[in-house]
Structure formats: C-alpha cells, structure tokens
Amino acid sequence: MTAPQLVVQRDKELMAQAAAARLITRIVDAQATRGTASVVLTGGRNGNGLLAALGSAPARDAIDWSRLDLWWGDERFLPEGDPERNVTQAREALLDRVPLDPARVHAMPASDGPHGDDADAAAAAYAAELAAAAGPDGHDGVPSFDVLMLGVGPDTHVASLFPELPAVRETERTVVGVHGAPKPPPTRISLTLPAIRAAKEVWLLAAGEDKAKAAALALSGAGEVQVPAAGARGRARTLWLLDAAAAAELPRSLYPHGTA
Ligand SMILES: O=C(O)[C@H](O)[C@@H](O)[C@H](O)[C@H](O)COP(=O)(O)O
C-alpha cells in the first residue's frame, strides 16, 4: 500500500478550494486519457464543502459532467430525499447544478426503496451494482475508481467504518450494512476497506481542530481495526488533505514543506 502524502492548507476554506481544484484536474486528466472518470464521494462537512467549492470553481466546466460516474463511500440508511442522506446533501451542494448523466449517478439505496428497511440487502445490491460496473480494468469487484474521497471522523472512522465494529473487519465483501453506528443515524451502508483500497487514489479530507487527534493517530502507524482511517490507502496514491488545525498534532516531519 502507498505511503500517505500530506498537503496542509492554512484553513478549511482554502483546503476545500484546493481539493476541488485538484479534483477537477484529476477528472479532466482521466477523461482525456480514458474518455470517462469514476469518483467516490463522501458525506460530511468536509466532503460537502469540497463539492460546494467545486461548484464555484472557475474551471468547473472543464469537466465533461456527462462522462463522470459518481459513487458513494457510505450512506445513511434513511428514506429517499431525507435531508440527512449524503446524496441529498451532495445534490444540494453541487450535483443539482451540473449536467450529470443521471444513469451515472450511483446513489446507495434508501430505506424506503426496493429492499425496504433491510440495510444488508441494500448493501448487497450496491455491491452487485459495483461488480456489474467493474469492467476489464476493475479491481476486486469494483470499478477502477480514479479518486475515492473520505471524510475522517474525530474517532478516526472513514465512510461508515467505525473503530472495532464488524464493518471495519470485513475482508471479503465490498459493501456492508452497518448497525449501531455511533454517529447517527445508527443504520448505514458502507464500502469496506477492501473496496476502498481498490481505488487508484484515496484522498482523506480532514479540517478542523476536532480532527487533529484522529489525523495524528491515523498517521502514526496504528492498526486499521482500532483506527479505520489508517487502513484507507489507494493503489497508486494516498493523499491527506488537511488544514493547519487538523495538522496541529502531526510531527512536522510528515509535511516538511507544508504551507501551514
Ligand atoms: O456519512 C457520514 O457521516 C460521512 O460519510 C462520514 O464518514 C463523514 O465523512 C465523517 O464523519 C466526517 O464528517 P465531517 O466532515 O462532517 O466531520
């Protein structure tokens, strides 16, 4: 697995703007090379902040939105349209304002969808959708994601993989139902670490002083069951995008040329 690279910006607004600019370039490069791009979105304030910054970026429409596949790293298992769902918040932050191909926006199932309130069945259906889309350059039952983004929780969770809970220990399935999550709502759907690690690049977003301990733990060599963010690595790149507050407890040797 790739060693993490760190980029530290002075505050969370600049971190979101810089990450958005980075994502535009990454998508444009993938589309220039393969004619398409595949990105996994994350929920949470940092993930939505990046989407909002992308929506305001001057170069936004360098992206061919009709040739972009969007997936989710996790979802709160709530009814369609619930304001707490990650896809609802992503739509408000950006997706409803760009000309995406609806067939290429792969939202995770809602709790009032075809699988009813069975999160495990809904997770299995999303795993099947990922496998069907994996294609020849897919990896371990998921498409070859160009970028998979993850917010980092104060307890070091990523997606809906919480410390010590069963989902973070999953080694076979690509998507699982999560029950009893400490971050409400308790029932969720999440990619697993094997699915996350199939991505070419994994970007971890951490801004705010409430993330300083989590970032320090995750980058200290801790184990992934106790510190799920430590297991989030990309095949070609693992990139931590932080602001100075979230980097406050990191040894400066981890980002000697940081801008903070
Ligand atoms: O469904 C969710 O809640 C998110 O996917 C979750 O993994 C989030 O990214 C982290 O909890 C960080 O959230 P913040 O950026 O809001 O701190």
The ligand as a Tripos MOL2 file, in Angstrom:
@<TRIPOS>MOLECULE
LIG
   17    16     1     0     0
SMALL
NO_CHARGES

@<TRIPOS>ATOM
      1 O1        -21.9840    9.6330    6.4990 O.co2     1 LIG1
      2 C1        -21.1150   10.2990    7.0500 C.2       1 LIG1
      3 O2        -21.2980   10.8850    8.1180 O.co2     1 LIG1
      4 C2        -19.7850   10.5030    6.3840 C.3       1 LIG1
      5 O3        -19.5840    9.7960    5.2700 O.3       1 LIG1
      6 C3        -18.6960   10.3510    7.3980 C.3       1 LIG1
      7 O4        -17.7730    9.3370    7.1060 O.3       1 LIG1
      8 C4        -18.0010   11.6920    7.4130 C.3       1 LIG1
      9 O5        -17.2160   11.8480    6.2250 O.3       1 LIG1
     10 C5        -17.1130   11.8430    8.6160 C.3       1 LIG1
     11 O6        -17.9070   11.6110    9.7710 O.3       1 LIG1
     12 C6        -16.5220   13.2580    8.6810 C.3       1 LIG1
     13 O7        -17.5910   14.1530    8.7160 O.3       1 LIG1
     14 P1        -17.2990   15.7370    8.8540 P.3       1 LIG1
     15 O8        -16.5130   16.1180    7.6230 O.co2     1 LIG1
     16 O9        -18.6600   16.3740    8.9120 O.co2     1 LIG1
     17 O10       -16.5110   15.9210   10.1220 O.co2     1 LIG1
@<TRIPOS>BOND
     1     1     2 2
     2     2     3 1
     3     2     4 1
     4     4     5 1
     5     4     6 1
     6     6     7 1
     7     6     8 1
     8     8     9 1
     9     8    10 1
    10    10    11 1
    11    10    12 1
    12    12    13 1
    13    13    14 1
    14    14    15 2
    15    14    16 1
    16    14    17 1
@<TRIPOS>SUBSTRUCTURE
     1 LIG1         1 GROUP 0 **** ****
